[in-house]
Amino acid sequence: MPRVIAVAGKGGVGKTTIGGMLIRYLMEKVKKGPVLAVDADPNSNLNEVLGVSVHHTIGEAREKLKENVPTGMSKDSWLEYKVQEAVIEAKGFDLLVMGRPEGPGCYCAANSMAKKYIDALKGNYPFVVVDNEAGMEHMSRLVTQNVDILYVISDPTPRGILTAKRILSIIGELGLHIHKTVVIVNRVTGNGADAARKAADERGVTIGGTVTNDEDLVRADAAGKTVFDLDPSSGSLADAWAIFDGTVGA
């Protein structure tokens, strides 16, 4: 069975970058690949962090379900084919992007059908990393009901910590089975780590680690670089990997 690791948090806290660092960690340190990366955020940009192009998505398949399925194929068989078609193969990882539906309507029907095939697909991988959209409600509809590790990403502000607490509080309400949750405070500068820990203590949140917003990462973001372009000496990468050392391997 694969180990499923999910990354969640409110928008703008750098959760996709942390997810990309995790994928690099699994490839270069754990070395039990390939990794299946699932971009479950409709505002898809995990591919940019990983440096690959997207040509097909599950959201696109949802739109095509409205059209005529090819003669001789059931909707289930056709969607299975589209899921396989949407898998982007790269060195050390494969990426599946949920994407955004082009028209009005809910993802629920496509998600319900796609989940069956993603569940079968993920059995071919030792690790599955899911980059989620902001919030948690959608997780129960996709591939993350049973999660080995959930990283909840926050920025070092009191509001960010409060959002992380809210995410943690609704896990039980959604019936999710999560073995371990770890709160990571990202984009820390100066004495931000101390301030974040104080805010977390006041709100009853335990911080599992902090990640520095170092200049290497800032320059890489500005230049459109990928997580694989970050030097191993980068403070942010070193911070994230130290957290993964204590959680993925624990």
Legacy VTK file of the C-alpha trace (Angstrom):
# vtk DataFile Version 3.0
C-alpha trace
ASCII
DATASET POLYDATA
POINTS 250 float
0.000 0.000 0.000
1.268 3.502 -0.798
1.862 6.072 1.907
-0.398 9.049 1.241
0.904 12.461 2.273
-1.337 15.509 1.865
-0.522 19.217 2.011
-3.233 21.686 3.005
-3.572 25.299 4.089
-5.131 28.596 3.158
-4.174 30.297 -0.070
-0.933 32.195 -0.325
1.052 30.397 2.378
3.351 28.488 0.014
1.829 25.040 0.446
2.502 24.087 -3.173
6.177 24.956 -2.789
6.337 22.850 0.385
4.636 20.042 -1.539
7.266 20.333 -4.257
10.051 20.218 -1.683
8.464 17.077 -0.245
8.414 15.402 -3.658
12.092 16.268 -4.159
12.825 14.905 -0.672
11.132 11.584 -1.423
12.991 11.306 -4.728
16.455 12.246 -3.482
16.540 11.094 0.149
13.987 8.307 0.536
14.622 7.022 -3.002
11.558 4.794 -3.222
10.102 6.169 -6.403
8.446 7.033 -8.508
6.196 9.391 -6.538
2.614 10.020 -7.658
1.907 13.738 -7.271
-1.755 14.810 -7.392
-2.540 18.488 -7.884
-6.028 18.736 -6.388
-6.123 22.548 -6.420
-8.313 24.020 -9.209
-5.768 26.850 -9.318
-3.198 24.337 -10.519
0.474 25.296 -10.298
2.237 22.270 -8.831
3.446 21.497 -12.354
5.261 24.854 -12.442
6.972 24.113 -9.129
8.046 20.727 -10.552
8.926 22.000 -14.015
6.524 20.005 -16.211
3.784 20.983 -18.666
0.120 19.974 -18.321
-1.844 18.866 -21.369
-4.827 16.996 -19.871
-6.698 17.284 -16.551
-9.577 15.581 -14.747
-11.520 18.843 -14.983
-11.204 18.612 -18.738
-12.518 15.049 -18.597
-15.511 16.282 -16.577
-16.407 18.638 -19.410
-16.014 15.948 -22.031
-18.378 13.664 -20.095
-21.122 15.981 -21.314
-20.260 15.049 -24.873
-20.881 11.752 -26.586
-18.685 8.953 -25.269
-17.033 7.047 -28.149
-19.112 4.184 -29.502
-18.407 0.897 -27.755
-17.101 2.500 -24.533
-18.918 2.937 -21.241
-18.527 6.181 -19.325
-16.457 4.341 -16.717
-14.104 2.884 -19.335
-13.809 6.206 -21.087
-12.985 8.068 -17.866
-10.420 5.436 -16.926
-8.752 6.079 -20.267
-8.837 9.859 -19.681
-7.311 9.476 -16.201
-4.461 7.425 -17.668
-4.057 10.007 -20.425
-3.817 12.811 -17.851
-0.863 11.242 -16.040
2.287 13.271 -16.767
5.380 11.077 -16.584
8.621 12.691 -15.436
11.931 11.502 -14.048
11.267 10.296 -10.505
7.612 11.280 -10.329
4.304 11.209 -12.183
1.802 14.073 -11.933
-1.991 13.994 -12.158
-3.791 17.354 -12.268
-7.446 17.734 -11.299
-7.699 21.128 -13.004
-10.647 23.459 -13.235
-13.937 22.713 -15.003
-14.527 25.051 -17.910
-18.264 25.345 -17.417
-20.640 25.761 -14.479
-21.342 22.894 -12.163
-19.872 20.750 -9.450
-16.865 18.467 -9.574
-18.729 15.822 -7.583
-19.702 13.488 -10.436
-16.274 13.533 -12.042
-14.547 13.258 -8.668
-16.660 10.291 -7.662
-15.789 8.421 -10.846
-12.170 9.559 -10.968
-11.531 8.501 -7.371
-12.088 4.862 -8.312
-9.370 4.998 -10.957
-6.986 7.138 -8.918
-7.274 4.608 -6.093
-6.267 1.878 -8.534
-3.536 4.035 -10.041
-1.916 4.974 -6.743
-1.349 1.312 -5.910
1.576 1.440 -8.349
3.488 3.964 -6.250
5.185 3.817 -2.825
4.237 7.441 -2.101
1.351 9.677 -3.129
1.640 13.420 -2.462
-1.588 15.427 -2.735
-1.502 19.226 -3.006
-4.955 20.345 -1.894
-6.926 23.493 -2.526
-7.563 25.857 0.361
-9.783 24.326 3.031
-10.563 20.686 3.729
-14.113 19.865 2.648
-13.072 18.628 -0.794
-10.638 16.103 0.658
-13.419 13.674 1.489
-14.402 13.651 -2.198
-11.024 12.875 -3.691
-8.120 10.612 -2.752
-7.321 11.681 0.768
-9.788 10.037 3.159
-6.979 7.829 4.430
-3.863 9.899 4.970
-0.619 8.851 6.611
0.642 12.407 7.090
-1.175 15.710 6.680
1.028 18.801 6.578
-1.011 21.898 7.410
0.877 24.933 6.125
0.541 28.367 7.727
2.293 31.689 7.384
3.746 33.225 10.568
0.738 35.473 11.265
-1.898 35.011 13.993
-4.557 34.771 11.272
-2.604 32.049 9.509
-2.249 30.080 12.750
-5.987 30.439 13.403
-6.762 29.107 9.919
-4.505 26.115 10.588
-6.411 25.453 13.799
-9.724 25.548 11.933
-8.425 23.066 9.371
-7.371 20.713 12.150
-10.718 21.078 13.919
-12.838 19.918 10.975
-10.855 16.754 10.207
-13.055 14.717 12.537
-16.234 16.256 11.146
-15.336 15.093 7.645
-14.659 11.514 8.686
-11.089 11.626 7.455
-8.638 9.028 8.737
-5.353 10.840 9.272
-2.566 9.067 11.117
-0.386 12.123 11.753
-0.897 15.890 11.395
1.996 18.341 11.344
1.642 22.125 11.317
4.419 23.871 9.383
4.877 27.622 9.611
6.289 28.794 6.301
7.925 32.035 5.099
9.453 32.867 8.457
11.768 35.887 8.628
13.668 37.469 11.503
12.119 36.554 14.842
8.966 35.340 13.101
9.397 31.819 14.455
9.140 33.001 18.066
6.110 35.153 17.282
4.443 32.272 15.463
5.048 29.870 18.352
3.575 32.392 20.779
0.483 32.818 18.582
0.208 29.039 18.266
0.480 28.493 22.026
-2.290 31.044 22.614
-4.521 29.140 20.184
-3.677 25.639 21.328
-1.792 24.704 18.158
1.434 22.683 18.183
3.951 23.730 15.552
5.888 20.845 14.043
8.513 23.031 12.370
9.252 26.332 10.643
10.630 27.087 7.185
12.739 30.174 6.537
11.867 32.502 3.663
15.461 32.699 2.442
16.861 34.711 -0.457
17.564 31.634 -2.566
13.875 30.769 -2.591
12.809 34.366 -3.248
15.154 34.599 -6.236
14.067 31.202 -7.535
10.383 32.199 -7.349
11.067 35.485 -9.126
12.963 33.687 -11.899
10.327 30.976 -12.324
12.715 28.258 -11.159
11.600 24.845 -9.912
12.244 23.202 -6.541
14.894 21.091 -8.265
16.874 24.252 -9.030
17.224 25.134 -5.337
20.722 24.583 -3.998
20.835 21.950 -1.233
22.286 24.650 1.022
19.114 26.741 0.694
17.808 27.528 4.166
14.188 26.903 3.210
14.971 23.545 1.615
17.118 22.497 4.594
14.365 23.514 7.030
11.692 21.596 5.125
13.834 18.487 4.780
14.603 18.535 8.512
10.854 18.457 9.176
10.397 15.597 6.698
13.282 13.699 8.308
11.422 13.778 11.615
7.979 12.929 10.238
8.141 10.884 7.035
10.755 8.565 8.487
9.256 8.491 11.984
LINES 1 251
250 0 1 2 3 4 5 6 7 8 9 10 11 12 13 14 15 16 17 18 19 20 21 22 23 24 25 26 27 28 29 30 31 32 33 34 35 36 37 38 39 40 41 42 43 44 45 46 47 48 49 50 51 52 53 54 55 56 57 58 59 60 61 62 63 64 65 66 67 68 69 70 71 72 73 74 75 76 77 78 79 80 81 82 83 84 85 86 87 88 89 90 91 92 93 94 95 96 97 98 99 100 101 102 103 104 105 106 107 108 109 110 111 112 113 114 115 116 117 118 119 120 121 122 123 124 125 126 127 128 129 130 131 132 133 134 135 136 137 138 139 140 141 142 143 144 145 146 147 148 149 150 151 152 153 154 155 156 157 158 159 160 161 162 163 164 165 166 167 168 169 170 171 172 173 174 175 176 177 178 179 180 181 182 183 184 185 186 187 188 189 190 191 192 193 194 195 196 197 198 199 200 201 202 203 204 205 206 207 208 209 210 211 212 213 214 215 216 217 218 219 220 221 222 223 224 225 226 227 228 229 230 231 232 233 234 235 236 237 238 239 240 241 242 243 244 245 246 247 248 249
